[in-house]
């Protein structure tokens, strides 16, 4: 909750998301439900009134598949 507004991050049933760091690249591999889930998370962060710096941590055993690298989705409006 920020500024009295609750942001809800929802997960689709059967969503599978894996994040791997391969050299200089980050690979996000997901099934269709996982891709829709990530898209929803990004749209939630993009909502009007969401403050700069609002973020969501995704980690192994917290939304990501076993062995995944951690991923932070963060809103940053500063240029």
mmJSON file of the N, C-alpha and C atoms, coordinates in Angstrom:
{"data_MODEL":{"atom_site":{
"group_PDB":["ATOM","ATOM","ATOM","ATOM","ATOM","ATOM","ATOM","ATOM","ATOM","ATOM","ATOM","ATOM","ATOM","ATOM","ATOM","ATOM","ATOM","ATOM","ATOM","ATOM","ATOM","ATOM","ATOM","ATOM","ATOM","ATOM","ATOM","ATOM","ATOM","ATOM","ATOM","ATOM","ATOM","ATOM","ATOM","ATOM","ATOM","ATOM","ATOM","ATOM","ATOM","ATOM","ATOM","ATOM","ATOM","ATOM","ATOM","ATOM","ATOM","ATOM","ATOM","ATOM","ATOM","ATOM","ATOM","ATOM","ATOM","ATOM","ATOM","ATOM","ATOM","ATOM","ATOM","ATOM","ATOM","ATOM","ATOM","ATOM","ATOM","ATOM","ATOM","ATOM","ATOM","ATOM","ATOM","ATOM","ATOM","ATOM","ATOM","ATOM","ATOM","ATOM","ATOM","ATOM","ATOM","ATOM","ATOM","ATOM","ATOM","ATOM","ATOM","ATOM","ATOM","ATOM","ATOM","ATOM","ATOM","ATOM","ATOM","ATOM","ATOM","ATOM","ATOM","ATOM","ATOM","ATOM","ATOM","ATOM","ATOM","ATOM","ATOM","ATOM","ATOM","ATOM","ATOM","ATOM","ATOM","ATOM","ATOM","ATOM","ATOM","ATOM","ATOM","ATOM","ATOM","ATOM","ATOM","ATOM","ATOM","ATOM","ATOM","ATOM","ATOM","ATOM","ATOM","ATOM","ATOM","ATOM","ATOM","ATOM","ATOM","ATOM","ATOM","ATOM","ATOM","ATOM","ATOM","ATOM","ATOM","ATOM","ATOM","ATOM","ATOM","ATOM","ATOM","ATOM","ATOM","ATOM","ATOM","ATOM","ATOM","ATOM","ATOM","ATOM","ATOM","ATOM","ATOM","ATOM","ATOM","ATOM","ATOM","ATOM","ATOM","ATOM","ATOM","ATOM","ATOM","ATOM","ATOM","ATOM","ATOM","ATOM","ATOM","ATOM","ATOM","ATOM","ATOM","ATOM","ATOM","ATOM","ATOM","ATOM","ATOM","ATOM","ATOM","ATOM","ATOM","ATOM","ATOM","ATOM","ATOM","ATOM","ATOM","ATOM","ATOM","ATOM","ATOM","ATOM","ATOM","ATOM","ATOM","ATOM","ATOM","ATOM","ATOM","ATOM","ATOM","ATOM","ATOM","ATOM","ATOM","ATOM","ATOM","ATOM","ATOM","ATOM","ATOM","ATOM","ATOM","ATOM","ATOM","ATOM","ATOM","ATOM","ATOM","ATOM","ATOM"],
"id":[1,2,3,4,5,6,7,8,9,10,11,12,13,14,15,16,17,18,19,20,21,22,23,24,25,26,27,28,29,30,31,32,33,34,35,36,37,38,39,40,41,42,43,44,45,46,47,48,49,50,51,52,53,54,55,56,57,58,59,60,61,62,63,64,65,66,67,68,69,70,71,72,73,74,75,76,77,78,79,80,81,82,83,84,85,86,87,88,89,90,91,92,93,94,95,96,97,98,99,100,101,102,103,104,105,106,107,108,109,110,111,112,113,114,115,116,117,118,119,120,121,122,123,124,125,126,127,128,129,130,131,132,133,134,135,136,137,138,139,140,141,142,143,144,145,146,147,148,149,150,151,152,153,154,155,156,157,158,159,160,161,162,163,164,165,166,167,168,169,170,171,172,173,174,175,176,177,178,179,180,181,182,183,184,185,186,187,188,189,190,191,192,193,194,195,196,197,198,199,200,201,202,203,204,205,206,207,208,209,210,211,212,213,214,215,216,217,218,219,220,221,222,223,224,225,226,227,228,229,230,231,232,233,234,235,236,237],
"type_symbol":["N","C","C","N","C","C","N","C","C","N","C","C","N","C","C","N","C","C","N","C","C","N","C","C","N","C","C","N","C","C","N","C","C","N","C","C","N","C","C","N","C","C","N","C","C","N","C","C","N","C","C","N","C","C","N","C","C","N","C","C","N","C","C","N","C","C","N","C","C","N","C","C","N","C","C","N","C","C","N","C","C","N","C","C","N","C","C","N","C","C","N","C","C","N","C","C","N","C","C","N","C","C","N","C","C","N","C","C","N","C","C","N","C","C","N","C","C","N","C","C","N","C","C","N","C","C","N","C","C","N","C","C","N","C","C","N","C","C","N","C","C","N","C","C","N","C","C","N","C","C","N","C","C","N","C","C","N","C","C","N","C","C","N","C","C","N","C","C","N","C","C","N","C","C","N","C","C","N","C","C","N","C","C","N","C","C","N","C","C","N","C","C","N","C","C","N","C","C","N","C","C","N","C","C","N","C","C","N","C","C","N","C","C","N","C","C","N","C","C","N","C","C","N","C","C","N","C","C","N","C","C","N","C","C","N","C","C"],
"label_atom_id":["N","CA","C","N","CA","C","N","CA","C","N","CA","C","N","CA","C","N","CA","C","N","CA","C","N","CA","C","N","CA","C","N","CA","C","N","CA","C","N","CA","C","N","CA","C","N","CA","C","N","CA","C","N","CA","C","N","CA","C","N","CA","C","N","CA","C","N","CA","C","N","CA","C","N","CA","C","N","CA","C","N","CA","C","N","CA","C","N","CA","C","N","CA","C","N","CA","C","N","CA","C","N","CA","C","N","CA","C","N","CA","C","N","CA","C","N","CA","C","N","CA","C","N","CA","C","N","CA","C","N","CA","C","N","CA","C","N","CA","C","N","CA","C","N","CA","C","N","CA","C","N","CA","C","N","CA","C","N","CA","C","N","CA","C","N","CA","C","N","CA","C","N","CA","C","N","CA","C","N","CA","C","N","CA","C","N","CA","C","N","CA","C","N","CA","C","N","CA","C","N","CA","C","N","CA","C","N","CA","C","N","CA","C","N","CA","C","N","CA","C","N","CA","C","N","CA","C","N","CA","C","N","CA","C","N","CA","C","N","CA","C","N","CA","C","N","CA","C","N","CA","C","N","CA","C","N","CA","C","N","CA","C","N","CA","C","N","CA","C","N","CA","C","N","CA","C"],
"label_alt_id":[null,null,null,null,null,null,null,null,null,null,null,null,null,null,null,null,null,null,null,null,null,null,null,null,null,null,null,null,null,null,null,null,null,null,null,null,null,null,null,null,null,null,null,null,null,null,null,null,null,null,null,null,null,null,null,null,null,null,null,null,null,null,null,null,null,null,null,null,null,null,null,null,null,null,null,null,null,null,null,null,null,null,null,null,null,null,null,null,null,null,null,null,null,null,null,null,null,null,null,null,null,null,null,null,null,null,null,null,null,null,null,null,null,null,null,null,null,null,null,null,null,null,null,null,null,null,null,null,null,null,null,null,null,null,null,null,null,null,null,null,null,null,null,null,null,null,null,null,null,null,null,null,null,null,null,null,null,null,null,null,null,null,null,null,null,null,null,null,null,null,null,null,null,null,null,null,null,null,null,null,null,null,null,null,null,null,null,null,null,null,null,null,null,null,null,null,null,null,null,null,null,null,null,null,null,null,null,null,null,null,null,null,null,null,null,null,null,null,null,null,null,null,null,null,null,null,null,null,null,null,null,null,null,null,null,null,null],
"label_comp_id":["UNK","UNK","UNK","UNK","UNK","UNK","UNK","UNK","UNK","UNK","UNK","UNK","UNK","UNK","UNK","UNK","UNK","UNK","UNK","UNK","UNK","UNK","UNK","UNK","UNK","UNK","UNK","UNK","UNK","UNK","UNK","UNK","UNK","UNK","UNK","UNK","UNK","UNK","UNK","UNK","UNK","UNK","UNK","UNK","UNK","UNK","UNK","UNK","UNK","UNK","UNK","UNK","UNK","UNK","UNK","UNK","UNK","UNK","UNK","UNK","UNK","UNK","UNK","UNK","UNK","UNK","UNK","UNK","UNK","UNK","UNK","UNK","UNK","UNK","UNK","UNK","UNK","UNK","UNK","UNK","UNK","UNK","UNK","UNK","UNK","UNK","UNK","UNK","UNK","UNK","UNK","UNK","UNK","UNK","UNK","UNK","UNK","UNK","UNK","UNK","UNK","UNK","UNK","UNK","UNK","UNK","UNK","UNK","UNK","UNK","UNK","UNK","UNK","UNK","UNK","UNK","UNK","UNK","UNK","UNK","UNK","UNK","UNK","UNK","UNK","UNK","UNK","UNK","UNK","UNK","UNK","UNK","UNK","UNK","UNK","UNK","UNK","UNK","UNK","UNK","UNK","UNK","UNK","UNK","UNK","UNK","UNK","UNK","UNK","UNK","UNK","UNK","UNK","UNK","UNK","UNK","UNK","UNK","UNK","UNK","UNK","UNK","UNK","UNK","UNK","UNK","UNK","UNK","UNK","UNK","UNK","UNK","UNK","UNK","UNK","UNK","UNK","UNK","UNK","UNK","UNK","UNK","UNK","UNK","UNK","UNK","UNK","UNK","UNK","UNK","UNK","UNK","UNK","UNK","UNK","UNK","UNK","UNK","UNK","UNK","UNK","UNK","UNK","UNK","UNK","UNK","UNK","UNK","UNK","UNK","UNK","UNK","UNK","UNK","UNK","UNK","UNK","UNK","UNK","UNK","UNK","UNK","UNK","UNK","UNK","UNK","UNK","UNK","UNK","UNK","UNK","UNK","UNK","UNK","UNK","UNK","UNK"],
"label_asym_id":["A","A","A","A","A","A","A","A","A","A","A","A","A","A","A","A","A","A","A","A","A","A","A","A","A","A","A","A","A","A","A","A","A","A","A","A","A","A","A","A","A","A","A","A","A","A","A","A","A","A","A","A","A","A","A","A","A","A","A","A","A","A","A","A","A","A","A","A","A","A","A","A","A","A","A","A","A","A","A","A","A","A","A","A","A","A","A","A","A","A","A","A","A","A","A","A","A","A","A","A","A","A","A","A","A","A","A","A","A","A","A","A","A","A","A","A","A","A","A","A","A","A","A","A","A","A","A","A","A","A","A","A","A","A","A","A","A","A","A","A","A","A","A","A","A","A","A","A","A","A","A","A","A","A","A","A","A","A","A","A","A","A","A","A","A","A","A","A","A","A","A","A","A","A","A","A","A","A","A","A","A","A","A","A","A","A","A","A","A","A","A","A","A","A","A","A","A","A","A","A","A","A","A","A","A","A","A","A","A","A","A","A","A","A","A","A","A","A","A","A","A","A","A","A","A","A","A","A","A","A","A","A","A","A","A","A","A"],
"label_entity_id":["1","1","1","1","1","1","1","1","1","1","1","1","1","1","1","1","1","1","1","1","1","1","1","1","1","1","1","1","1","1","1","1","1","1","1","1","1","1","1","1","1","1","1","1","1","1","1","1","1","1","1","1","1","1","1","1","1","1","1","1","1","1","1","1","1","1","1","1","1","1","1","1","1","1","1","1","1","1","1","1","1","1","1","1","1","1","1","1","1","1","1","1","1","1","1","1","1","1","1","1","1","1","1","1","1","1","1","1","1","1","1","1","1","1","1","1","1","1","1","1","1","1","1","1","1","1","1","1","1","1","1","1","1","1","1","1","1","1","1","1","1","1","1","1","1","1","1","1","1","1","1","1","1","1","1","1","1","1","1","1","1","1","1","1","1","1","1","1","1","1","1","1","1","1","1","1","1","1","1","1","1","1","1","1","1","1","1","1","1","1","1","1","1","1","1","1","1","1","1","1","1","1","1","1","1","1","1","1","1","1","1","1","1","1","1","1","1","1","1","1","1","1","1","1","1","1","1","1","1","1","1","1","1","1","1","1","1"],
"label_seq_id":[1,1,1,2,2,2,3,3,3,4,4,4,5,5,5,6,6,6,7,7,7,8,8,8,9,9,9,10,10,10,11,11,11,12,12,12,13,13,13,14,14,14,15,15,15,16,16,16,17,17,17,18,18,18,19,19,19,20,20,20,21,21,21,22,22,22,23,23,23,24,24,24,25,25,25,26,26,26,27,27,27,28,28,28,29,29,29,30,30,30,31,31,31,32,32,32,33,33,33,34,34,34,35,35,35,36,36,36,37,37,37,38,38,38,39,39,39,40,40,40,41,41,41,42,42,42,43,43,43,44,44,44,45,45,45,46,46,46,47,47,47,48,48,48,49,49,49,50,50,50,51,51,51,52,52,52,53,53,53,54,54,54,55,55,55,56,56,56,57,57,57,58,58,58,59,59,59,60,60,60,61,61,61,62,62,62,63,63,63,64,64,64,65,65,65,66,66,66,67,67,67,68,68,68,69,69,69,70,70,70,71,71,71,72,72,72,73,73,73,74,74,74,75,75,75,76,76,76,77,77,77,78,78,78,79,79,79],
"pdbx_PDB_ins_code":[null,null,null,null,null,null,null,null,null,null,null,null,null,null,null,null,null,null,null,null,null,null,null,null,null,null,null,null,null,null,null,null,null,null,null,null,null,null,null,null,null,null,null,null,null,null,null,null,null,null,null,null,null,null,null,null,null,null,null,null,null,null,null,null,null,null,null,null,null,null,null,null,null,null,null,null,null,null,null,null,null,null,null,null,null,null,null,null,null,null,null,null,null,null,null,null,null,null,null,null,null,null,null,null,null,null,null,null,null,null,null,null,null,null,null,null,null,null,null,null,null,null,null,null,null,null,null,null,null,null,null,null,null,null,null,null,null,null,null,null,null,null,null,null,null,null,null,null,null,null,null,null,null,null,null,null,null,null,null,null,null,null,null,null,null,null,null,null,null,null,null,null,null,null,null,null,null,null,null,null,null,null,null,null,null,null,null,null,null,null,null,null,null,null,null,null,null,null,null,null,null,null,null,null,null,null,null,null,null,null,null,null,null,null,null,null,null,null,null,null,null,null,null,null,null,null,null,null,null,null,null,null,null,null,null,null,null],
"Cartn_x":[0.845,0.0,0.888,0.59,1.315,0.301,0.487,-0.411,-1.873,-2.129,-3.49,-4.095,-3.296,-3.786,-3.114,-3.915,-3.374,-3.104,-1.927,-1.571,-1.643,-2.368,-2.529,-1.805,-0.854,-0.127,-0.718,-1.34,-2.011,-1.214,-1.368,-0.695,-1.742,-1.533,-2.412,-2.091,-3.116,-2.913,-1.964,-1.078,-0.112,0.966,1.118,2.172,3.535,4.412,5.782,6.711,7.633,8.579,9.96,10.928,12.317,13.187,14.121,15.041,16.452,17.222,18.609,19.516,20.69,21.729,22.733,22.865,23.771,24.782,25.94,26.937,26.389,26.325,25.833,24.349,23.63,22.207,21.386,20.187,19.211,18.115,17.8,16.757,15.575,14.406,13.175,12.383,12.231,11.52,10.232,9.109,7.83,6.832,5.888,4.785,3.786,2.709,1.755,1.178,0.832,0.296,1.342,2.597,3.676,3.888,3.81,3.96,2.816,1.59,0.456,0.613,1.138,1.372,2.389,3.516,4.517,3.938,3.174,2.549,1.632,0.879,-0.001,0.772,1.898,2.734,3.243,3.692,4.196,3.082,1.892,0.771,0.368,0.458,0.164,1.14,2.425,3.431,3.246,2.654,2.463,1.199,0.368,-0.88,-0.614,-1.535,-1.467,-1.467,-0.645,-0.57,0.437,1.002,2.037,3.31,3.884,5.031,6.331,7.197,8.554,9.19,9.842,10.505,9.665,8.367,7.544,8.131,8.19,8.843,8.281,8.624,8.199,9.403,9.694,10.789,10.239,10.837,10.515,11.77,11.617,12.762,12.365,13.367,13.123,12.261,11.259,10.306,9.42,9.505,8.603,8.155,7.602,7.064,7.877,9.184,10.03,10.374,10.718,11.091,12.384,12.556,13.77,15.0,16.026,17.266,17.28,16.179,16.101,16.95,17.442,18.07,16.949,17.239,16.245,15.975,14.761,14.357,13.578,13.905,13.173,12.55,11.244,10.53,10.305,10.81,10.739,10.316,9.453,9.046,10.067,10.491,11.432,11.033,10.47,10.027,11.086,12.149,13.246,14.064,14.503,15.347,16.775],
"Cartn_y":[-1.173,0.0,1.233,2.154,3.419,4.539,5.608,6.76,6.352,5.33,4.883,4.059,3.741,2.941,1.578,0.53,-0.829,-1.305,-1.845,-2.448,-3.957,-4.645,-6.087,-6.753,-7.598,-8.376,-9.778,-10.161,-11.453,-12.434,-13.691,-14.778,-15.656,-15.956,-16.899,-18.312,-19.127,-20.529,-21.168,-22.003,-22.739,-21.852,-20.613,-19.738,-20.339,-20.353,-20.839,-19.792,-19.286,-18.251,-18.644,-18.616,-18.893,-17.752,-17.309,-16.233,-16.786,-16.61,-17.086,-15.962,-15.888,-14.953,-15.749,-15.409,-16.114,-15.117,-15.044,-14.074,-12.675,-11.935,-10.562,-10.444,-11.575,-11.543,-12.098,-11.589,-12.134,-12.769,-14.021,-14.737,-14.943,-14.492,-14.747,-15.738,-16.927,-17.991,-18.272,-18.277,-18.474,-19.134,-19.862,-20.38,-19.235,-19.497,-18.433,-17.798,-18.608,-18.072,-17.226,-17.632,-16.869,-15.537,-15.526,-14.272,-13.308,-13.835,-12.973,-12.442,-13.267,-12.844,-11.71,-11.862,-10.797,-9.518,-9.661,-8.492,-7.787,-8.549,-7.97,-7.231,-7.82,-7.155,-5.812,-5.793,-4.552,-3.514,-3.96,-3.03,-2.481,-3.274,-2.803,-1.709,-1.917,-0.896,0.367,0.22,1.362,2.164,1.702,2.408,3.841,4.717,6.109,6.141,6.992,7.137,6.227,5.277,4.424,5.251,5.33,6.224,5.681,6.603,6.269,5.392,4.326,3.439,2.253,2.237,1.071,-0.136,-1.274,-2.423,-3.737,-4.804,-6.156,-7.07,-7.841,-8.816,-10.181,-10.79,-12.157,-12.994,-14.101,-14.939,-16.398,-17.262,-18.69,-18.913,-19.704,-20.009,-18.816,-17.739,-16.593,-16.177,-17.147,-16.887,-17.451,-17.612,-18.103,-19.579,-20.216,-21.623,-21.839,-23.037,-23.411,-23.177,-22.594,-22.315,-20.981,-20.238,-18.951,-17.894,-16.962,-15.757,-14.85,-14.021,-13.077,-11.989,-11.452,-10.403,-9.348,-8.082,-6.985,-6.17,-5.966,-5.09,-3.779,-2.675,-1.402,-0.273,0.567,1.764,2.87,3.524,4.632,5.691,6.785,7.852,8.916,8.886,9.844,9.473,10.486,10.211,10.492],
"Cartn_z":[0.0,0.0,0.0,-0.878,-0.918,-1.069,-0.345,-0.405,-0.246,0.588,0.828,-0.285,-1.308,-2.435,-2.387,-2.381,-2.346,-3.765,-3.985,-5.272,-5.088,-5.953,-5.849,-7.015,-6.666,-7.667,-7.672,-8.774,-8.834,-9.689,-9.368,-10.084,-10.747,-12.022,-12.701,-12.232,-12.192,-11.83,-12.841,-12.364,-13.188,-13.819,-13.338,-13.863,-13.52,-14.515,-14.321,-14.897,-14.058,-14.48,-13.976,-14.876,-14.509,-15.015,-14.18,-14.553,-14.468,-15.558,-15.59,-16.045,-15.418,-15.84,-16.659,-17.936,-18.846,-19.397,-18.759,-19.199,-19.04,-20.122,-20.085,-20.372,-20.402,-20.706,-19.545,-19.413,-18.482,-19.326,-19.037,-19.761,-18.816,-19.243,-18.511,-19.353,-18.818,-19.527,-18.765,-19.459,-18.78,-19.719,-19.114,-19.914,-20.132,-20.86,-21.186,-19.92,-18.925,-17.672,-16.957,-17.015,-16.408,-17.097,-18.425,-19.166,-18.856,-18.775,-18.413,-16.989,-16.092,-14.718,-14.672,-15.385,-15.432,-16.036,-17.105,-17.737,-16.741,-15.974,-14.966,-13.892,-13.465,-12.463,-12.991,-14.233,-14.83,-14.976,-15.38,-15.494,-14.132,-13.09,-11.736,-11.343,-11.622,-11.305,-12.15,-13.336,-14.241,-13.929,-12.988,-12.671,-12.229,-12.603,-12.154,-10.634,-10.077,-8.634,-7.962,-8.716,-8.137,-8.032,-6.844,-6.655,-7.244,-7.566,-7.993,-6.912,-7.315,-6.372,-5.921,-6.256,-5.927,-6.641,-5.957,-6.565,-6.038,-6.728,-6.382,-6.534,-5.485,-5.517,-5.909,-6.915,-7.303,-7.085,-6.376,-6.032,-6.09,-6.067,-5.959,-4.714,-4.819,-3.738,-3.388,-4.147,-3.994,-5.394,-6.113,-7.443,-8.585,-8.396,-9.482,-9.283,-10.365,-10.33,-9.552,-9.051,-8.319,-9.19,-8.61,-9.326,-10.051,-9.984,-10.673,-9.977,-10.778,-10.235,-9.738,-8.76,-8.243,-9.27,-9.242,-10.177,-9.399,-9.617,-9.004,-10.129,-10.044,-10.968,-10.222,-10.758,-10.041,-10.959,-10.445,-11.19,-10.924,-11.996,-11.873,-12.9,-12.413,-13.299,-13.52,-12.729,-12.909,-14.121,-14.856,-16.029,-15.712],
"occupancy":[1.0,1.0,1.0,1.0,1.0,1.0,1.0,1.0,1.0,1.0,1.0,1.0,1.0,1.0,1.0,1.0,1.0,1.0,1.0,1.0,1.0,1.0,1.0,1.0,1.0,1.0,1.0,1.0,1.0,1.0,1.0,1.0,1.0,1.0,1.0,1.0,1.0,1.0,1.0,1.0,1.0,1.0,1.0,1.0,1.0,1.0,1.0,1.0,1.0,1.0,1.0,1.0,1.0,1.0,1.0,1.0,1.0,1.0,1.0,1.0,1.0,1.0,1.0,1.0,1.0,1.0,1.0,1.0,1.0,1.0,1.0,1.0,1.0,1.0,1.0,1.0,1.0,1.0,1.0,1.0,1.0,1.0,1.0,1.0,1.0,1.0,1.0,1.0,1.0,1.0,1.0,1.0,1.0,1.0,1.0,1.0,1.0,1.0,1.0,1.0,1.0,1.0,1.0,1.0,1.0,1.0,1.0,1.0,1.0,1.0,1.0,1.0,1.0,1.0,1.0,1.0,1.0,1.0,1.0,1.0,1.0,1.0,1.0,1.0,1.0,1.0,1.0,1.0,1.0,1.0,1.0,1.0,1.0,1.0,1.0,1.0,1.0,1.0,1.0,1.0,1.0,1.0,1.0,1.0,1.0,1.0,1.0,1.0,1.0,1.0,1.0,1.0,1.0,1.0,1.0,1.0,1.0,1.0,1.0,1.0,1.0,1.0,1.0,1.0,1.0,1.0,1.0,1.0,1.0,1.0,1.0,1.0,1.0,1.0,1.0,1.0,1.0,1.0,1.0,1.0,1.0,1.0,1.0,1.0,1.0,1.0,1.0,1.0,1.0,1.0,1.0,1.0,1.0,1.0,1.0,1.0,1.0,1.0,1.0,1.0,1.0,1.0,1.0,1.0,1.0,1.0,1.0,1.0,1.0,1.0,1.0,1.0,1.0,1.0,1.0,1.0,1.0,1.0,1.0,1.0,1.0,1.0,1.0,1.0,1.0,1.0,1.0,1.0,1.0,1.0,1.0,1.0,1.0,1.0,1.0,1.0,1.0],
"B_iso_or_equiv":[0.0,0.0,0.0,0.0,0.0,0.0,0.0,0.0,0.0,0.0,0.0,0.0,0.0,0.0,0.0,0.0,0.0,0.0,0.0,0.0,0.0,0.0,0.0,0.0,0.0,0.0,0.0,0.0,0.0,0.0,0.0,0.0,0.0,0.0,0.0,0.0,0.0,0.0,0.0,0.0,0.0,0.0,0.0,0.0,0.0,0.0,0.0,0.0,0.0,0.0,0.0,0.0,0.0,0.0,0.0,0.0,0.0,0.0,0.0,0.0,0.0,0.0,0.0,0.0,0.0,0.0,0.0,0.0,0.0,0.0,0.0,0.0,0.0,0.0,0.0,0.0,0.0,0.0,0.0,0.0,0.0,0.0,0.0,0.0,0.0,0.0,0.0,0.0,0.0,0.0,0.0,0.0,0.0,0.0,0.0,0.0,0.0,0.0,0.0,0.0,0.0,0.0,0.0,0.0,0.0,0.0,0.0,0.0,0.0,0.0,0.0,0.0,0.0,0.0,0.0,0.0,0.0,0.0,0.0,0.0,0.0,0.0,0.0,0.0,0.0,0.0,0.0,0.0,0.0,0.0,0.0,0.0,0.0,0.0,0.0,0.0,0.0,0.0,0.0,0.0,0.0,0.0,0.0,0.0,0.0,0.0,0.0,0.0,0.0,0.0,0.0,0.0,0.0,0.0,0.0,0.0,0.0,0.0,0.0,0.0,0.0,0.0,0.0,0.0,0.0,0.0,0.0,0.0,0.0,0.0,0.0,0.0,0.0,0.0,0.0,0.0,0.0,0.0,0.0,0.0,0.0,0.0,0.0,0.0,0.0,0.0,0.0,0.0,0.0,0.0,0.0,0.0,0.0,0.0,0.0,0.0,0.0,0.0,0.0,0.0,0.0,0.0,0.0,0.0,0.0,0.0,0.0,0.0,0.0,0.0,0.0,0.0,0.0,0.0,0.0,0.0,0.0,0.0,0.0,0.0,0.0,0.0,0.0,0.0,0.0,0.0,0.0,0.0,0.0,0.0,0.0,0.0,0.0,0.0,0.0,0.0,0.0],
"pdbx_formal_charge":[null,null,null,null,null,null,null,null,null,null,null,null,null,null,null,null,null,null,null,null,null,null,null,null,null,null,null,null,null,null,null,null,null,null,null,null,null,null,null,null,null,null,null,null,null,null,null,null,null,null,null,null,null,null,null,null,null,null,null,null,null,null,null,null,null,null,null,null,null,null,null,null,null,null,null,null,null,null,null,null,null,null,null,null,null,null,null,null,null,null,null,null,null,null,null,null,null,null,null,null,null,null,null,null,null,null,null,null,null,null,null,null,null,null,null,null,null,null,null,null,null,null,null,null,null,null,null,null,null,null,null,null,null,null,null,null,null,null,null,null,null,null,null,null,null,null,null,null,null,null,null,null,null,null,null,null,null,null,null,null,null,null,null,null,null,null,null,null,null,null,null,null,null,null,null,null,null,null,null,null,null,null,null,null,null,null,null,null,null,null,null,null,null,null,null,null,null,null,null,null,null,null,null,null,null,null,null,null,null,null,null,null,null,null,null,null,null,null,null,null,null,null,null,null,null,null,null,null,null,null,null,null,null,null,null,null,null],
"auth_seq_id":[1,1,1,2,2,2,3,3,3,4,4,4,5,5,5,6,6,6,7,7,7,8,8,8,9,9,9,10,10,10,11,11,11,12,12,12,13,13,13,14,14,14,15,15,15,16,16,16,17,17,17,18,18,18,19,19,19,20,20,20,21,21,21,22,22,22,23,23,23,24,24,24,25,25,25,26,26,26,27,27,27,28,28,28,29,29,29,30,30,30,31,31,31,32,32,32,33,33,33,34,34,34,35,35,35,36,36,36,37,37,37,38,38,38,39,39,39,40,40,40,41,41,41,42,42,42,43,43,43,44,44,44,45,45,45,46,46,46,47,47,47,48,48,48,49,49,49,50,50,50,51,51,51,52,52,52,53,53,53,54,54,54,55,55,55,56,56,56,57,57,57,58,58,58,59,59,59,60,60,60,61,61,61,62,62,62,63,63,63,64,64,64,65,65,65,66,66,66,67,67,67,68,68,68,69,69,69,70,70,70,71,71,71,72,72,72,73,73,73,74,74,74,75,75,75,76,76,76,77,77,77,78,78,78,79,79,79],
"auth_comp_id":["UNK","UNK","UNK","UNK","UNK","UNK","UNK","UNK","UNK","UNK","UNK","UNK","UNK","UNK","UNK","UNK","UNK","UNK","UNK","UNK","UNK","UNK","UNK","UNK","UNK","UNK","UNK","UNK","UNK","UNK","UNK","UNK","UNK","UNK","UNK","UNK","UNK","UNK","UNK","UNK","UNK","UNK","UNK","UNK","UNK","UNK","UNK","UNK","UNK","UNK","UNK","UNK","UNK","UNK","UNK","UNK","UNK","UNK","UNK","UNK","UNK","UNK","UNK","UNK","UNK","UNK","UNK","UNK","UNK","UNK","UNK","UNK","UNK","UNK","UNK","UNK","UNK","UNK","UNK","UNK","UNK","UNK","UNK","UNK","UNK","UNK","UNK","UNK","UNK","UNK","UNK","UNK","UNK","UNK","UNK","UNK","UNK","UNK","UNK","UNK","UNK","UNK","UNK","UNK","UNK","UNK","UNK","UNK","UNK","UNK","UNK","UNK","UNK","UNK","UNK","UNK","UNK","UNK","UNK","UNK","UNK","UNK","UNK","UNK","UNK","UNK","UNK","UNK","UNK","UNK","UNK","UNK","UNK","UNK","UNK","UNK","UNK","UNK","UNK","UNK","UNK","UNK","UNK","UNK","UNK","UNK","UNK","UNK","UNK","UNK","UNK","UNK","UNK","UNK","UNK","UNK","UNK","UNK","UNK","UNK","UNK","UNK","UNK","UNK","UNK","UNK","UNK","UNK","UNK","UNK","UNK","UNK","UNK","UNK","UNK","UNK","UNK","UNK","UNK","UNK","UNK","UNK","UNK","UNK","UNK","UNK","UNK","UNK","UNK","UNK","UNK","UNK","UNK","UNK","UNK","UNK","UNK","UNK","UNK","UNK","UNK","UNK","UNK","UNK","UNK","UNK","UNK","UNK","UNK","UNK","UNK","UNK","UNK","UNK","UNK","UNK","UNK","UNK","UNK","UNK","UNK","UNK","UNK","UNK","UNK","UNK","UNK","UNK","UNK","UNK","UNK","UNK","UNK","UNK","UNK","UNK","UNK"],
"auth_asym_id":["A","A","A","A","A","A","A","A","A","A","A","A","A","A","A","A","A","A","A","A","A","A","A","A","A","A","A","A","A","A","A","A","A","A","A","A","A","A","A","A","A","A","A","A","A","A","A","A","A","A","A","A","A","A","A","A","A","A","A","A","A","A","A","A","A","A","A","A","A","A","A","A","A","A","A","A","A","A","A","A","A","A","A","A","A","A","A","A","A","A","A","A","A","A","A","A","A","A","A","A","A","A","A","A","A","A","A","A","A","A","A","A","A","A","A","A","A","A","A","A","A","A","A","A","A","A","A","A","A","A","A","A","A","A","A","A","A","A","A","A","A","A","A","A","A","A","A","A","A","A","A","A","A","A","A","A","A","A","A","A","A","A","A","A","A","A","A","A","A","A","A","A","A","A","A","A","A","A","A","A","A","A","A","A","A","A","A","A","A","A","A","A","A","A","A","A","A","A","A","A","A","A","A","A","A","A","A","A","A","A","A","A","A","A","A","A","A","A","A","A","A","A","A","A","A","A","A","A","A","A","A","A","A","A","A","A","A"],
"auth_atom_id":["N","CA","C","N","CA","C","N","CA","C","N","CA","C","N","CA","C","N","CA","C","N","CA","C","N","CA","C","N","CA","C","N","CA","C","N","CA","C","N","CA","C","N","CA","C","N","CA","C","N","CA","C","N","CA","C","N","CA","C","N","CA","C","N","CA","C","N","CA","C","N","CA","C","N","CA","C","N","CA","C","N","CA","C","N","CA","C","N","CA","C","N","CA","C","N","CA","C","N","CA","C","N","CA","C","N","CA","C","N","CA","C","N","CA","C","N","CA","C","N","CA","C","N","CA","C","N","CA","C","N","CA","C","N","CA","C","N","CA","C","N","CA","C","N","CA","C","N","CA","C","N","CA","C","N","CA","C","N","CA","C","N","CA","C","N","CA","C","N","CA","C","N","CA","C","N","CA","C","N","CA","C","N","CA","C","N","CA","C","N","CA","C","N","CA","C","N","CA","C","N","CA","C","N","CA","C","N","CA","C","N","CA","C","N","CA","C","N","CA","C","N","CA","C","N","CA","C","N","CA","C","N","CA","C","N","CA","C","N","CA","C","N","CA","C","N","CA","C","N","CA","C","N","CA","C","N","CA","C","N","CA","C","N","CA","C","N","CA","C","N","CA","C","N","CA","C"],
"pdbx_PDB_model_num":[1,1,1,1,1,1,1,1,1,1,1,1,1,1,1,1,1,1,1,1,1,1,1,1,1,1,1,1,1,1,1,1,1,1,1,1,1,1,1,1,1,1,1,1,1,1,1,1,1,1,1,1,1,1,1,1,1,1,1,1,1,1,1,1,1,1,1,1,1,1,1,1,1,1,1,1,1,1,1,1,1,1,1,1,1,1,1,1,1,1,1,1,1,1,1,1,1,1,1,1,1,1,1,1,1,1,1,1,1,1,1,1,1,1,1,1,1,1,1,1,1,1,1,1,1,1,1,1,1,1,1,1,1,1,1,1,1,1,1,1,1,1,1,1,1,1,1,1,1,1,1,1,1,1,1,1,1,1,1,1,1,1,1,1,1,1,1,1,1,1,1,1,1,1,1,1,1,1,1,1,1,1,1,1,1,1,1,1,1,1,1,1,1,1,1,1,1,1,1,1,1,1,1,1,1,1,1,1,1,1,1,1,1,1,1,1,1,1,1,1,1,1,1,1,1,1,1,1,1,1,1,1,1,1,1,1,1]
}}}
